[in-house]
Amino acid sequence: MQLKAMLLCVSMLAASAAVIAQAPPAPSPEMQAAREAMLKACDADIKSTCSGKQGREMFQCLRENNDKLSAGCKDAMAKMPRPQRPAN
């Protein structure tokens, strides 16, 4: 009985690890194009306001410093589609 319980626990842990290890889905072509346009429009703002930050931290920095951004950067950020979160 203990062996069955142990095997069940091990198999559940292995299945959980496989689910956790899955990579997030690739961004849509629209999201990728909007991201590239935003990075181009916000290049100077990123260098001056969010220097040294990358990825999620850089986007968060830009959002937090919206009042300091150029008009072109603000416009490009407004056009960024919001990622859809999966329903729980």
C-alpha positions as CSV (number, residue, x, y, z in Angstrom):
1,M,0.0,0.0,0.0
2,Q,2.8,2.4,0.8
3,L,4.5,1.6,-2.5
4,K,1.4,2.5,-4.4
5,A,1.0,5.8,-2.5
6,M,4.7,6.6,-3.1
7,L,4.4,5.8,-6.9
8,L,1.3,8.0,-7.1
9,C,3.1,10.9,-5.4
10,V,6.1,10.6,-7.7
11,S,3.9,10.4,-10.8
12,M,2.0,13.5,-9.7
13,L,5.2,15.4,-9.1
14,A,6.5,14.5,-12.5
15,A,3.3,15.6,-14.1
16,S,3.3,18.9,-12.2
17,A,6.9,19.6,-13.3
18,A,6.0,19.0,-16.9
19,V,3.2,21.5,-16.7
20,I,5.4,24.1,-15.0
21,A,8.2,23.7,-17.6
22,Q,6.0,24.6,-20.5
23,A,7.0,27.8,-22.3
24,P,4.5,30.6,-22.6
25,P,2.9,31.0,-26.0
26,A,4.7,33.0,-28.6
27,P,3.3,36.5,-29.1
28,S,0.9,37.0,-32.0
29,P,2.2,38.7,-35.1
30,E,0.2,41.8,-34.2
31,M,1.7,41.9,-30.7
32,Q,5.2,41.5,-32.1
33,A,4.8,44.3,-34.7
34,A,3.3,46.6,-32.0
35,R,6.2,45.8,-29.7
36,E,8.8,46.5,-32.4
37,A,7.1,49.8,-33.3
38,M,7.0,50.8,-29.6
39,L,10.6,50.0,-29.0
40,K,11.6,52.1,-32.1
41,A,9.4,55.0,-31.1
42,C,10.5,54.8,-27.4
43,D,14.2,54.2,-28.0
44,A,15.3,57.7,-26.7
45,D,12.8,57.5,-23.8
46,I,14.1,54.1,-22.8
47,K,17.7,55.3,-22.8
48,S,16.9,58.4,-20.8
49,T,14.2,57.2,-18.4
50,C,14.6,53.4,-18.1
51,S,18.3,52.9,-18.8
52,G,19.5,49.4,-17.8
53,K,16.1,47.9,-17.6
54,Q,14.9,45.2,-20.0
55,G,11.8,43.1,-20.8
56,R,9.0,43.4,-18.3
57,E,10.9,45.8,-16.0
58,M,11.4,48.2,-19.0
59,F,7.7,48.1,-19.9
60,Q,6.7,48.7,-16.3
61,C,9.2,51.6,-16.1
62,L,7.8,53.2,-19.2
63,R,4.2,52.9,-17.8
64,E,5.2,54.3,-14.4
65,N,6.9,57.3,-16.1
66,N,4.3,58.0,-18.7
67,D,4.3,61.7,-17.9
68,K,8.0,61.9,-18.9
69,L,7.7,60.2,-22.3
70,S,7.7,61.7,-25.7
71,A,4.4,62.0,-27.6
72,G,5.6,59.4,-30.2
73,C,6.4,56.9,-27.4
74,K,3.0,57.5,-25.7
75,D,1.2,57.0,-29.0
76,A,3.1,53.8,-29.7
77,M,2.4,52.5,-26.2
78,A,-1.3,53.3,-26.5
79,K,-1.4,51.1,-29.6
80,M,0.0,48.1,-27.8
81,P,-2.6,45.3,-27.6
82,R,-3.3,44.0,-24.2
83,P,-2.4,40.4,-23.8
84,Q,-5.3,38.1,-23.2
85,R,-5.2,36.2,-19.9
86,P,-6.5,32.7,-20.0
87,A,-9.7,32.1,-18.1
88,N,-9.4,30.2,-14.9
